[in-house]
Amino acid sequence: MAKHTVTLIPGDGIGTETTEAMQKVLAAAGADIEWEVALAGAGVMEEYGTPLPESTIEAVKRNKVAIKGPITTPVGTGFRSVNVALRKTLDLYVCLRPVFSIPGAGGRYNDVDLVIVRENSEDLYAGVEFAEGTQEAADLIEFCEKAGAGAIRPDSGISIKPISITGTQNIVRYAFDYAVAQGRKKVTAVHKANIMKHSDGLFLREARKVAEEYPQIEFDDKIVDAFCMNMVIDPSQFDVIVFPNLYGDIASDLAAGMVGGLGIAPGANIGKDYAVFEAVHGSAPDIAGQNKANPTAEILSAAMMLDHLGEQECAARIRKAVREVYEEGKWLTGDIRWATGSSEPACSCTEFTDALIRALG
Ligand code: NAI
């Protein structure tokens, strides 16, 4: 295996535990990786004056590939999401999240095999927001009224939802190219175009146009609320699913819940020049520092990274070992014991990692 240099952002909360487990598993699987550690999050605020230091962005740019642990974002106040900033700065416009059943992981279905493709830079995540009571919010409210767009209460906070033709075409094309490359049969676009005619309406219109370029792939669309119901009733009707940012975020957790939970859901943020791999889950403050986290999602994200680096054989070995540990059912973390309804004692993050390393031989 060729040597690769990868930027590692451990993150905070359970991130330090899950990324350490991931590094051990990759080493045991024979992945020849030199890790360049870069920091981000609340812990670096004091030293750098920002939760996302320039040196961290430079480290990702230098190595082109990074893997990160989750990073806590203060709710309601405080600094803006480091994750969103990283995606915007590096133009990681694709959020790719394969969702698949792992026997023994407590999924509600045994045959889920779908891929979530979430637009990663626009929509309500664009960060265009105006706090209630500010002059900017007042100006915007006045503008909307003058433009005949309707009245907005003067004590409103406002978040803007931009969805562009360029952004939509890029993400939908990625979804179709991915479907072609991976031998998948169908792409579904999810939206709320009946209500948000100029943002989701545009998304649907452009998705339909791009779909015409790929006659070999079936295309359909679903309104997001109906999508949720359909997904829960019968996930096998979906293959590749493309979403605007916010719906993709919510659907990712929904889908993760159907196959056993956030502990096993991997993901990647991909752009034309860089890729940053990370689990779907957050920093899990409720279990952080207790050696209880399930590192599977981070490890499967690393397997996606190995695929990206051209190390498919090593990635396949890791996925096989993960399946074996879950099938054996002896070493499972608390989230999976809960999902399976088992009263067997849960193992620690470290014990799970050791079991996986043994399975790798
Ligand atoms: P969360 O994903 O951190 O936790 C939700 C629930 O799932 C918790 O009960 C947690 O214990 C459990 N859980 C999550 N991952 C687990 C794992 N690997 N093993 C076992 N149990 C696990 O979501 P929450 O609580 O909404 O967010 C916490 C923080 O994480 C927030 O500050 C949020 O902004 C941040 N976050 C960061 C992300 C990132 O860095 N990419 C993504 C999502 C949230």
Residues whose N, C-alpha, C, O or C-beta is under 5 A from the ligand:
A	BS01	NAI	G69 P70 I71 T72 T73 P74 N83 L262 G263 A279 V280 H281 G282 S283 A284 P285 D286 I287 K292 A293 N294 D335
